[in-house]
Amino acid sequence: MAMNLLERFRYIRLFRSVVYSIVGALTYPGLVFFNRIRIEGTENLRRLPKKNVLFVSNHQTYFADVIAFIHIFCAVKWRKQNRLGVPYYLLNPFTNVYFVAAEETMNGSWISRFFKMAGALTIKRTWRENGREIQRSREERDTQKIDKALGRSWVITFPQGTTKPFAPGRKGTAYIIKHNQPVVIPVVINGFWRAFNKTGLGFKKKGSLLSIRFKEPMVIDYTQPVEEILDQVMEAIEQSKSYMLRGRHHFMQLLGK
């Protein structure tokens, strides 16, 4: 009961501002001092509407990816372009954003439970639970939760639902796009898997280059079948089969084969 009461605070912006400030202060050194961060495309965020904006991205750690997004959104709010600089933006952070995360992941530790207060939209995975493969139908309540958040703010989602590169995308993202017809901003990240452990809360290799690139809004025909919308999204975040084949070809060229 107490936890359910606390979780309601994630919809109170003042409370979320406090959480963002604390999380931001704790994580800023890992992004800027212990590693290097390269940001591109924040000019594509300047004139976005205040609601019904969906960010779709590949995924490399449970939390570091999302935390980096929040830092960038806060910096852009303070008129910084493609950089973080001094984090005075944490004095008045950007809070008009939610992020989609697996319920199992967000309940994994006290740190994740705290970060959950920052605006996590927790959903039940339809394909995996407790480390084993399952088959479960999509819960309408989870979809409604995301629909409601898009109706008043921005939402970050990771269509693959896993940190494994080139994993297939999940149709749930395409259903959300088709139903809500949001502005869709594709994002491509890299380097997080090298710098952080799987949770994104511990270091693996310091001095790594973290890159985040925001692309222009996608042009989507919302009348298309969800399969085609999903294919378009996976191509935009550079996780499609064609990108995988290109990566293999480049690697073989480097080997001289």
LINDAMO-V302626 format. One record per run of one state. SS is the DSSP state (helix for helix, strand for strand, loop for the rest). FROM is the first residue (numbers start at 1). TO is the last residue. If there is no record, write none. Layout:
# LINDAMO-V302626
ss = [SS	SS]
from = [FROM	FROM]
to = [TO	TO]
This chain:
# LINDAMO-V302626
ss = [loop	helix	loop	helix	loop	strand	loop	helix	loop	strand	loop	helix	loop	helix	loop	strand	helix	loop	helix	loop	strand	loop	strand	loop	strand	loop	helix	loop	strand	loop	helix	loop	strand	loop	helix	strand	loop	strand	loop	strand	loop	helix	loop	helix	loop]
from = [1	2	12	13	33	36	41	42	46	53	58	64	78	87	93	97	103	107	110	117	120	124	128	130	132	134	140	151	154	158	171	181	183	191	192	196	197	203	204	209	218	226	237	241	256]
to = [1	11	12	32	35	40	41	45	52	57	63	77	86	92	96	102	106	109	116	119	123	127	129	131	133	139	150	153	157	170	180	182	190	191	195	196	202	203	208	217	225	236	240	255	257]
